[in-house]
Amino acid sequence: MTELSSTLLSDYSKLSEDDIVRCEMPADIAEKCLKFCQTFVGGSWNNAKSSSEITIKRISGGLANLMVHVHLNESVAKETNFVYCKEPSDVAIKFYSEKHLNFDSTDSGRFNELNILTITSQNGISPTIYGIASDGFVQSFYQHEQFRAKHQQDGKLLQKLAKQIARFHYLQVPINKTANLYIKQISKMIESAKINCPEIDLINELPLKTLKSHDLQTEFTYLMNVVEKLNSPIVFAHNDFRSSNILVTDSSEVLLVDFETNSYGPRCFDLATFFTEWGREQLFVSTGLALPDDDVLSIFLKLYIHEVDQIVPGYSKDEKNSLQAHVKETKIMFLVNLLFYTAFMLQMMESLVPSVPFDGHKKMLTVELTYQLYMKIKEELLSDGTLSK
């Protein structure tokens, strides 16, 4: 197997959370933040005479957009807020930059995400939204941790997470209802790489045995046939349901964030995405990534089925919604996740973060490593009967 030390993953794994950012802080960030807070929160924030009366700190963990924590200094005179009885002195502001993926041709800019933000906020699934603008939004700020390996071992937090993702899946959202838009992006990324990425020629020069012997587009076609035969129930899917987008607050609330890639798709895609980080602390490390065994999968899937039962009475009594069906679908969607990562890395034409220079050779070795993991787990699923030979 390709050595981790020769891939981009080895470079990314050395970064701290504060390093994993793409957007620079603009010079006028303080003025922008104050204007946002005065416009959308009002009350005491309007008494701040200048941006020197607020404190700003970047919030780490986001790749695509700039997010900051804004605090109203204690020296600013307080007054009654006619909208918010408990006026926040701390908020989080997200400023938009270019999206990584824009797979829905009917999506007008950020319009869909802003609809979703409002719906999830009002349903207690995500932080409270105070205001939305064309270039970003203001929401409640929480002292929090990302949902990491230690939280996966906490039964109460797992149950809260299962409840939130079940509620999210059964939201009725006014967006394109075409199923599998996100999964079908795999094929588009592969074709884009063939056209736009000169590194694709390195397949014949570097030791990329898996990429040479298994055509990616052929593999996608095979996997889409498997997905279609599953006939999995379609839900409103998050599509990026990973630890960095799951907040555990200091009061042990569990909240979901980052709704840029939501679409309608198979119910277990999100659950499989969650399991790709099971037991792992570092975002960019793929060594040791393995499909958890059925007993581990079942712990969370049982919680999920129970929570869906509260939303759709009788859900668990239908054979297609059995624990066994969820386990099978999750395993297959785990494979879909790996092929998605492979295609995403393949079509990259710049580094994910400025602090790591783009290197075409390392990129292709990273793609090879991820594809090797895909093929390894595919063989496991063929052996245990999850996939038909």
N, C-alpha and C positions, 0 to 999 in steps of 0.2 A: 504494500500500500504506500502511496505517496507520503513522504515525510511531512509532518506538520510544519517543521522548521523552514521548509522551502516555499510556504504558501503565504498569502496575504493574511490568513487567519492567525499566523504567529505574530504578525505585526499588530493586528487589531487587538489581540489578547493581552498585549502589554500596556494598553491604554487604560487610564482610569476613567470613571464615569464622566469626569469633567472634560476629558479629552475627546469624548465621543460626541462631537458637535460639528456642524457644517457652517452655520450662519455666524457671521461676525456681529458684534454689538455695534449698531450705528451710533454716530456721535450725538445724535439728538434723541437717543432712546429715552432719557429721563423726561424730556418735554412731551414726548408721545405718550408715555405711560401716565403722566399726570393728566393730560387731556382726556385719555380714555377713562380714567377713574372719575374725573369730574363730570364727564358726560353720562356715564352709565351707572355710577354709584351715587354720586351727588353728596348731599349732606355735609358732613365735616370736611370731606375731600375738597369742597369748593372754597374752604378757608385757607388752603395752602396757596401762598402768594407766588411761589416759584418751585421749580423742581428740586431745589435744595432742601425742601421740607418733606421729601419722600426718600426712602432708601430702596435701592434696587439690587437684586442679586439674581444672577442667572440660575435657572433650574436645569440641572444636567439630565442626560438620558435621551434627549431628542436628536434625531439625525436630520430631519428635513426642515424643521421650523425653529424659530427662536422663541423660547419661553422664559419668562422672568417672574420672580416673586417681588411684589411691590408692597412696601410697608409705609403707612402714614405715620410720620413722626409724632411722638407724644406731645411735642411743643405746640402742635396745631390745635387751635380752639375747637372744641366739640360743640355740635349742635344736633337737634333732633332730625333724624332722617325720615321723611314722610312716607318712604316706600319700605325701607328695611328697619324694622324695630330693633334688630340686633345688627347694627351697622358694622360692616367688616373694616377693620383697620389693616388687614392683610388680604391681598388678592393675587391671583396668578393671571398673567396676560400672555397670550400666544400670538405671535406675529407670523404671518404666512410667508413662505418662500415657495419656489417651484416644487410641484409634486413629483415624487418618484415615479408613480404610475397614474395614468389617466385612461383607464380601460373602457369606460362607458362613454360612447360618443354622444349620448343624450345629456351627459353631465355638463351643465353650464357653470364652468369654473368651480367655485366652492359651494355652490348653492345647496347641493345634496347634503354635504357635511353640516352646514348650518341648520338645516331642517332637523337632522339627526341629533345635533347638539341640544336643540330645544326640547325634543321629545325625550331624550335620555335624562336630561337634567330634571324635567318635570316629573319623571317617573322614579327619581332617586337612584338611577343606575350610574350616573356620572356626576361630577361636581356641579354645583349650582351655577348657572350662567347669569351674569349680571348685564351683559350687553354684547352685541355682535356688530362688527363693522366689516367693510369690504376687505380690509387688510389684517383682520385678527379678531380676537374676542377676549372678554374679561370674565373670569370665573372665580369661584371660591378657592382659597388656598388652604391646603392641609399639610401639616407636618406628616410625612409618610415614608414608607419603604416600598420598594417594588416587590412584587410577589415572588420571592425567591425560594430556594430549596428548603430553608428552615420553615417557611410558611406552609409548604406542601405537606409537612408532617403534623400540622395543627388541624385536627378534625373540624373544629368550629369554623376556622377560616375557610377550609375547603367547602364546607356546607354553605357558607355565605357566598363564596365564589360560584358554586353550582347554581344557587338561586339567582344571582345576577345574570349569568350567561343564559340561563333558561328564560328569564324575563326578557332579556335582550332579543333572543331568538324569536320570540313570539310577539314582538312589537309589530304594529301595522304602520309601515313607513311609506310615504308617497314618493317612491323612486322606481326606476326601471325594474320590472319584475322578471326579466329574462334570467333564467337560472344558469349558474356556472360561468358567469362572465369572468370572474376572477381566475378560475382554474384554466379557462381557455386562453388567458393571457400567456400561459407557458409557451404555447405554440408561436404566438406573436413575438415573444422575446427571443426564441430560437431563430426565427427568420430574420429578425432585426440584427442579431449578432452576425449571421452569415453575410448580411449586406454591408453592415457598418463597422464591424470590428476586425481590423487587420490581424489581431492575435489569433483568429480562428485558424490561420494557416499554420500555427505552431503545433496543431494536432499531429502533423506529420514529422515534426522536428524534435519534439520533447517526448519523454517517456509517458505518454498519455494512453495507456493500453485500453482503458475502458471506453474513452471517447472514440478511439479508432475502431473498436470492435462492435460498439452498440450505438447506432444512429439515434440521436436525441429525438428527432421528429417522429421516427418510427416508434420509439418508446412512448412518446406522448400519445400517439394514436392508439396504441395498445392500452394504455392506462385509462384514456377517456372511454374506451369500450367497456372496461371493467367498471368504471364509475357509473356509466349509463345503465348497465345491467343490474347494478345494486338497487337502482330505483329508490334511493334514499329520500326521505321526506325533505322538502326544501324549506329552509328557514331564513330569517334575516341574519346573515352571517357577519361577524366582525372582520374576519380575514387576517387579522394581525393580533390574535389573542395570545400574546406572550407576556412575560413577566414585566417588561418595561411599560406595558399599557394596562397593568392591573395595580392599583394603589391600595396599600394597607395603611390606613390612617392611624394616628396615635391613639384613637379611641376604638381601634379594631374594626372600623368600617372597611368594606371592600368596594371599591369604585372602579369603573372602566373608563378609559380615555382613548383618544386618538381614533377618529372615525373617518379617516380619509379614504379607506379602501373597502368600506362596507358594501355589500351587495347581497342578493339572494343566492343561496347555494346550499349544498348538502349539510345536514345538521352536525355531522361529526368532523367537518373540516376544522372548525375552531377547537374542538376537543383534542384532535390530533396535534394541532399547533401547540397547544398547552403542553402536551406530553413530549414534544421535541426538546423541551427544556427541563424535563423532569430530573431532579437531583443535580442539576448543573448550576453553578453560580456565574460563570463567565459567558457573556453573550456570544462572543465570536469563536469559542473553542469547539471544534467538532470531534476531537478525539474523545472517545468514551461515549459519544452519542449512540444510543441504542434504543430500540423499541422496548418499553417496559413490558414485563410479563403480564399475563391476563389478570392475575390477582391484583396487581397495582392498578391496571386500567380499571378494573371493576370497582375499586373503592370510590373513585370520582364519578364513574358512570352511573353507579347506583344512586348517588346523591343527585346527579343531574336528572335521572328518570323520575325520582321522587318529586323534584321541584317542578318538572313539566307536568306531572300529574295534578299539581295544584292549579295549573293554568288550563290544562286540557283534561278534564275529568275522564277517567277511564283509559288514559294514554297507555299505561303499562299493561293493560289487559289485552291489548292488540299484539299479536305475535310479531308483527314487523317492528314493534317497539320493545321487544324483549332485551334483556341484558346481553344475550348472545349476539343479537343483531347489532347492538351498539358497539360491542367489542370488535366484531368483524369490520364494521364500517370505519371505526377509528383506526384500525391497523392499516386499512387501504388508504385512508386519508393521510396517515403518517407518511406513506410512500409518495402520495401526491405532493405533500409539503416538501419532501426532499428533492423531487424533480423540479418544483417551483424554485427552490433555492439554487439549484444547478443552473437553470435557465436565467435566473436573475443575475447571478454572478457572471455568466457568459456574456450577457449583453452590456455589462458595465463598460463605460468608456472613460471613467474618471474614478478617483478614489472616493470611498464613502466619507472619509474625513480628511481635511487638508493636512493634518499632521503626519499622514502616511502617504508618501508619494505613490502615484499610480505606477504599477509595474506589470506589463503585459504577460511576462513569463510567470510571475507569481500568481497572476489572476488565473491563467490556464491551469496551473497546478492545483489551485484551490477548487476550480470547477471539477477537475479530475477526482480530487479527494471526495467531494460531495457526491459525485456520480458513483464512485465506488461504494459509498455508504448506501446509496439508493439500491444498487444491484445486490449488495449483500443482504439487505432487508427484504428485497424482492424474493431472493432465494429462500429466505427463512419462511416467508408467507406461502411460497409454493410448497415447501416441505411440510408445513403444518396444515395445509388444506384450505387456508384462507383464500388463496388464489388457485384457480384451476390451471392445470398444466395443458 
